[in-house]
Amino acid sequence: RAAMAALQLRPGAAAASAALAALLWPAVAGGSGAFLASRSGVYTLDWAYVRRGHCSQGWLENAAFHILPFCADHCREVPRCEYFAYSFQTKSCALFTGMGGCQDDGNHHEQGLFHMNRSVPAPPTVPPAATPVPPTAP
């Protein structure tokens, strides 16, 4: 398995987003692009690329998400999800348990398979922006 690290990107962190995209996207899709912040506003990298394909056992469900981080968010929200497979072409997101060690059955190599590291803390919530208080008259 690839090494996993907790990495937080805030919206507008273009350089960090481009670096993350350069790290993950070419390994899966052979392209280039940029990632956006997750639905929570902070993106935590608590998952890592494993290989192309998907798991031969332990399928939980399929969903569709426009970008890979939203598929990761979905896996994080499903307690039994240990692996997820994402296709950049079809936007399909398949969730799997770790049953059988997530062996490759030789199918769906258009998908990238990722492992969810549940030991990394969940992303923090983004605090609301402070509202300026007008000065009071003396």
GUVO-63527 format. One record per residue: residue in three letters; y, x, z negated of N, C-alpha, C in turn. Coordinates in steps of 0.1 Angstrom, whole numbers, padded with zeros to 4 digits, always signed. Example, Ala and Ser with C-alpha at 12.3 -4.5 7.8 and 13.67 -1.06 7.14 Angstrom:
<sites>
ALA-0057+0132-0078-0045+0123-0078-0033+0132-0078SER-0022+0128-0071-0011+0137-0071+0000+0129-0079
</sites>
This chain:
<sites>
ARG-0012+0008+0000+0000+0000+0000+0012+0009+0000ALA+0022+0004+0007+0035+0011+0007+0041+0010-0007ALA+0049+0020-0011+0056+0020-0023+0066+0008-0024MET+0067+0002-0035+0077-0009-0037+0088-0005-0046ALA+0100-0009-0044+0111-0006-0052+0120-0018-0054ALA+0127-0019-0065+0136-0030-0067+0149-0026-0060LEU+0154-0033-0051+0166-0030-0044+0174-0043-0043GLN+0187-0042-0047+0195-0054-0047+0206-0052-0037LEU+0208-0062-0028+0218-0062-0018+0227-0074-0020ARG+0240-0072-0021+0249-0084-0022+0254-0087-0009PRO+0257-0100-0006+0263-0104+0007+0275-0095+0010GLY+0275-0091+0023+0285-0082+0027+0282-0067+0027ALA+0270-0064+0021+0266-0050+0020+0259-0046+0034ALA+0268-0045+0044+0262-0043+0058+0254-0030+0059ALA+0259-0019+0053+0252-0007+0055+0238-0007+0048ALA+0238-0013+0036+0225-0014+0029+0216-0023+0036SER+0221-0034+0042+0213-0044+0049+0207-0037+0062ALA+0215-0029+0069+0211-0022+0081+0200-0012+0077ALA+0202-0005+0066+0191+0004+0061+0178-0003+0058LEU+0179-0014+0052+0167-0022+0048+0160-0027+0061ALA+0168-0031+0071+0163-0036+0083+0156-0025+0091ALA+0162-0013+0091+0157-0001+0098+0144+0003+0091LEU+0142+0001+0078+0130+0004+0071+0119-0005+0075LEU+0121-0018+0074+0111-0028+0076+0108-0033+0090TRP+0119-0037+0097+0117-0044+0110+0109-0036+0120PRO+0112-0023+0122+0105-0016+0133+0090-0015+0130ALA+0086-0015+0117+0072-0014+0114+0064-0026+0117VAL+0072-0038+0117+0065-0050+0120+0067-0055+0134ALA+0079-0055+0139+0082-0061+0152+0086-0052+0163GLY+0088-0039+0159+0092-0030+0170+0106-0032+0175GLY+0115-0039+0167+0128-0042+0171+0138-0036+0161SER+0150-0042+0161+0160-0038+0151+0168-0051+0148GLY+0174-0051+0136+0181-0062+0132+0187-0060+0118ALA+0193-0070+0112+0198-0069+0099+0193-0081+0090PHE+0191-0078+0078+0188-0089+0069+0200-0094+0061LEU+0199-0107+0058+0210-0113+0050+0205-0114+0036ALA+0214-0118+0027+0211-0120+0013+0201-0132+0012SER+0193-0132+0001+0184-0143-0001+0192-0156-0004ARG+0184-0167-0006+0191-0179-0010+0198-0178-0023SER+0193-0169-0032+0200-0168-0045+0213-0160-0044GLY+0216-0154-0033+0228-0146-0031+0225-0131-0034VAL+0214-0128-0040+0211-0114-0043+0196-0112-0038TYR+0194-0101-0031+0181-0099-0025+0174-0088-0032THR+0162-0091-0037+0155-0081-0045+0142-0077-0036LEU+0140-0065-0034+0128-0061-0026+0117-0059-0036ASP+0109-0070-0038+0098-0069-0046+0085-0071-0038TRP+0085-0068-0026+0074-0069-0017+0074-0057-0007ALA+0062-0054-0001+0061-0043+0007+0052-0046+0019TYR+0055-0040+0030+0047-0041+0043+0033-0035+0040VAL+0022-0042+0044+0009-0037+0043+0003-0033+0056ARG+0003-0042+0066-0003-0039+0079+0000-0051+0088ARG-0004-0051+0100-0003-0062+0109-0015-0071+0107GLY-0014-0084+0109-0025-0094+0107-0022-0103+0095HIS-0033-0109+0090-0032-0117+0078-0045-0116+0070CYS-0047-0124+0060-0058-0123+0051-0069-0132+0057SER-0082-0127+0056-0093-0135+0060-0097-0146+0050GLN-0092-0145+0038-0095-0155+0028-0083-0158+0020GLY-0083-0169+0012-0073-0172+0002-0060-0178+0008TRP-0061-0185+0020-0050-0191+0026-0045-0202+0016LEU-0032-0203+0014-0025-0213+0006-0018-0224+0014GLU-0009-0219+0023-0001-0229+0031+0007-0221+0042ASN+0012-0229+0052+0021-0223+0062+0034-0230+0061ALA+0044-0223+0065+0058-0228+0065+0065-0221+0076ALA+0078-0225+0079+0086-0218+0089+0099-0214+0083PHE+0103-0202+0085+0116-0197+0080+0122-0188+0091HIS+0135-0189+0092+0142-0182+0103+0142-0167+0101ILE+0142-0162+0088+0142-0148+0086+0131-0144+0075LEU+0126-0132+0076+0116-0127+0067+0119-0128+0052PRO+0131-0125+0048+0134-0126+0033+0132-0140+0028PHE+0134-0151+0036+0132-0164+0031+0117-0167+0030CYS+0108-0161+0038+0094-0162+0036+0090-0155+0023ALA+0096-0144+0020+0093-0137+0008+0097-0146-0004ASP+0109-0152-0003+0114-0161-0014+0103-0172-0016HIS+0098-0177-0005+0088-0188-0006+0076-0184-0014CYS+0071-0172-0010+0059-0166-0017+0062-0165-0032ARG+0074-0159-0035+0078-0157-0049+0077-0170-0057GLU+0081-0181-0050+0081-0194-0057+0068-0201-0059VAL+0057-0196-0052+0044-0202-0053+0036-0192-0062PRO+0032-0197-0074+0026-0188-0084+0014-0180-0080ARG+0005-0186-0072-0007-0179-0068-0005-0170-0055CYS+0007-0170-0050+0009-0162-0037+0010-0147-0041GLU+0001-0139-0035+0001-0125-0036+0004-0118-0023TYR+0001-0124-0012+0004-0119+0001+0011-0129+0010PHE+0019-0125+0019+0024-0134+0029+0025-0127+0043ALA+0022-0135+0053+0023-0130+0067+0034-0137+0074TYR+0042-0129+0082+0054-0134+0088+0054-0130+0103SER+0057-0140+0112+0058-0137+0126+0073-0138+0130PHE+0079-0127+0135+0093-0127+0140+0094-0136+0152GLN+0083-0137+0160+0083-0145+0172+0083-0160+0170THR+0074-0164+0161+0073-0179+0159+0080-0184+0146LYS+0084-0174+0138+0091-0177+0125+0081-0183+0115SER+0068-0182+0117+0058-0187+0109+0056-0178+0096CYS+0053-0185+0085+0052-0178+0072+0039-0184+0066ALA+0029-0175+0064+0016-0180+0059+0014-0173+0045LEU+0011-0181+0035+0009-0176+0021-0006-0174+0018PHE-0009-0164+0010-0023-0161+0007-0024-0157-0008THR-0036-0160-0014-0039-0154-0027-0044-0140-0024GLY-0048-0133-0035-0054-0120-0033-0069-0120-0031MET-0075-0132-0029-0090-0134-0028-0096-0124-0018GLY-0106-0117-0022-0113-0108-0013-0105-0096-0010GLY-0094-0093-0017-0086-0081-0014-0078-0082-0002CYS-0077-0094+0004-0069-0097+0016-0074-0088+0028GLN-0087-0089+0030-0093-0082+0042-0088-0087+0055ASP-0087-0079+0065-0082-0082+0078-0094-0088+0086ASP-0091-0100+0092-0102-0106+0100-0100-0103+0115GLY-0090-0095+0118-0088-0091+0132-0079-0101+0140ASN-0074-0111+0134-0066-0122+0140-0051-0120+0137HIS-0043-0127+0145-0029-0128+0142-0021-0115+0140HIS-0024-0105+0149-0017-0092+0147-0003-0093+0152GLU+0002-0105+0156+0016-0106+0159+0024-0108+0146GLN+0017-0110+0135+0023-0112+0122+0023-0099+0114GLY+0033-0097+0105+0032-0086+0096+0028-0091+0083LEU+0019-0084+0076+0014-0088+0063+0021-0080+0052PHE+0025-0087+0041+0033-0081+0031+0026-0085+0017HIS+0027-0076+0007+0022-0078-0006+0034-0081-0015MET+0033-0091-0024+0043-0095-0033+0040-0087-0046ASN+0049-0080-0051+0048-0073-0064+0054-0081-0075ARG+0046-0088-0082+0051-0097-0093+0056-0090-0105SER+0054-0077-0106+0059-0069-0118+0074-0066-0117VAL+0080-0068-0105+0094-0066-0104+0101-0078-0108PRO+0111-0077-0117+0118-0089-0122+0124-0097-0111ALA+0125-0110-0113+0131-0119-0103+0146-0116-0102PRO+0151-0119-0090+0166-0116-0088+0174-0124-0098PRO+0185-0117-0102+0194-0124-0112+0202-0135-0104THR+0207-0145-0111+0216-0155-0105+0229-0148-0103VAL+0236-0152-0093+0250-0147-0091+0260-0155-0099PRO+0268-0148-0107+0277-0156-0115+0288-0161-0107PRO+0294-0173-0110+0305-0179-0102+0317-0170-0103ALA+0325-0170-0092+0337-0162-0092+0347-0168-0102ALA+0354-0158-0109+0363-0162-0119+0375-0170-0113THR+0379-0180-0119+0391-0188-0115+0403-0182-0122PRO+0413-0178-0114+0425-0172-0121+0432-0183-0129VAL+0437-0179-0141+0444-0188-0150+0459-0185-0148PRO+0467-0195-0145+0481-0193-0143+0488-0189-0156PRO+0498-0180-0156+0505-0176-0168+0512-0189-0175THR+0512-0188-0188+0519-0199-0195+0533-0195-0198ALA+0542-0205-0198+0556-0203-0201+0558-0199-0216PRO+0567-0190-0219+0569-0186-0233+0575-0197-0241
</sites>
